[in-house]
Amino acid sequence: MSSRTPRARHRKGRTALAFGLPLALTAAGALGYGLLAPGAQQHASAATAVPAWAAATADGFASVDALGQNGTYGGRGGEIVTVRTLADLEKYATAEKPYIIVVAAAITMDPVGKEIKVRSDKTIIGSGTSGQIVGGGFFLGQGVHNVIIRNLTIRDAYQGVWNDKEHDYDGIQMDGAHHVWIDHNDIRHMADGLIDSRKDTTYLTVSWNRLGQENKAFGIGWTENTTADITIHHNWIRETEQRNPSTDNVAHAHLYNNYLQDEPGTTITSSYGTYARGTTNMLLENSYFQGLNNPVIRDSTATLVQRGNVFSGTAGRNESGGTGAAWDPRSYYGYTPDKAADVPSVVKSGAGPRTSLGTTTATTKTTTKTTKTTAKAAVTTLTVAKDGSGQYTTVQAAVNAVPANNPSRVVIAVKPGTYRETVKVPSAKPHVTIQGTGGSRKDTVIVYDNASGTPKPGGGTYGTGGSATVAVEADDFQARNLSISNDFDERAHQDIAQQAVALRTAADKVFLDGVIVSGDQDTLLLDTAAKDRLGRVYMTNSYVTGNVDFVFGRATAVLDRSVITLKKRWDGSSAGYVTAPSTAAGRKGILIANSTVDGDVSDRSFYLGRPWHAGGDATLDPQTTVRNTSLSAAIRTAPWTDMSGFSWKDDRFAEYRNTGAGAGAASTDRPQLTDAQAADQEVADWLGDWTPAAS
């Protein structure tokens, strides 16, 4: 039998945070961060205004008063320091004093697999989406307590062996720690596990994280004691094989509003989902399981209570039961779960690092419920379904139904299907969201096949901009969970101009989240309404496919945490250009950050970009920056080239800390930003006063 130690005093009904909503959505004014000057330190004292995110405290079991610790608040009260090097990160994370450590760059671990031994009373938080830990992670040893790890990307310690038994390279490993909050991180592609909570680690909350590209996602336990208390909520666990999580001998395991997803057609197949092992007593509620084999399993000695969960396309074991005593999380802390049916959209839009984190103070559960009700009341939803089960059968018909100069958000919810049509959102219809309602962004497809040289019914041709399958001219537009494609057949139409745009944006504050944009030449046109107008675009968690100048235009555009897929030409040849910016002088151009560039093409056959001086306009100052991105061997060793008589060296093209076979050292043909220059070329610098948030 497992031994049981005396329980510490619990505090009930903490109200420091709003529960059930992403932090980016709970505050009326989400506060940006990571704005300190390079190397700056800010003392958190009574005389200094402390950013709200620096005073954030945990929810769930990490909020409970126990073991001499009053909840989890990290380095609150200590200095705020900004770090961009491994030496500085390790210096402050291992110090005895409390610190709030803002990670403002991609920091590569040396050696690979290094896990920084974090000491108590620390907050380690990423600056916007710039904070990354590459090739290693963090270790919290016996007795380490009051630690917050938030808003970081922790990635790529993978050593080429899927079920790696040799390298214990975790994203975050805890051995006997307590009062730890792991929140809004993206942890992926490590060598052993993404998160390991071992040796009776307790009073742990793991919330709003993205966990993926891994054999083992999240393992808990490996002890005969049954003493640990753990809360796991609003995490997106996808494309992992096992331990989602595996929970061994945990006294109170509260899992709610998690989204577990196994996407079909990939090389990763789940062996099981959530597992209650040993004498664990687990409450599993309002979670969403999609496509998993054996979604919920338990040992005969474990107790597992299920309520309100949704299972879509799952197979195999789905178990509950046991003889353990029933327990209510609300006897330890307050929380308000989202509806299980809403979990995929809520978690996909809210999990992972954010460009900013807002937080609330003294917010009660009642206030949270009121806020959610108010937000829903402000949104109009129009449904589209090819089979007639919605209000409209085409996307354009739904757009047409949006009133001119609409003052608030209109969501066009598009049911799964292929919609062969062109769609235009005119400038007089702002605040529109087009959102696929399927389980995957591949389920809802908007596609057409116009090209620049395609004849128009009334005479003439469409031209490049006019060829777009979807054209967005309205500010504050959002698209998510769908595919936009131009399937123009280049082979069959060699007699006309080949440019064929899938998506054209000519507006400000365009948010593309979880989309696929595919084509060949000129796939994604990121434009502005006029040369003197600002047009910002933020694309995240998305895919773009093409071959020639397939990310182009004069917008101030960010492609963040996305995959850029290189494609061969119609004749099988392998050559092309990723970007063709036509940035106006004084504006920021195209930023590719924290992403991957790859594809089934020949080595050293693609350029990262070339300067497009549209119409021969010599006043333009094209810009592309590619930073903290994995480049495949397809990228040329001299990755920039001239265009139409304009030299790339006269414009703004640079890299910073890229990795992979296609990365290279600084040279006259391969400019690299200095750390100081890179500090001014982060995602937040591109977006300015705009904080993209799902609506």
Disulfide bonds with the S-S distance in Angstrom:
none
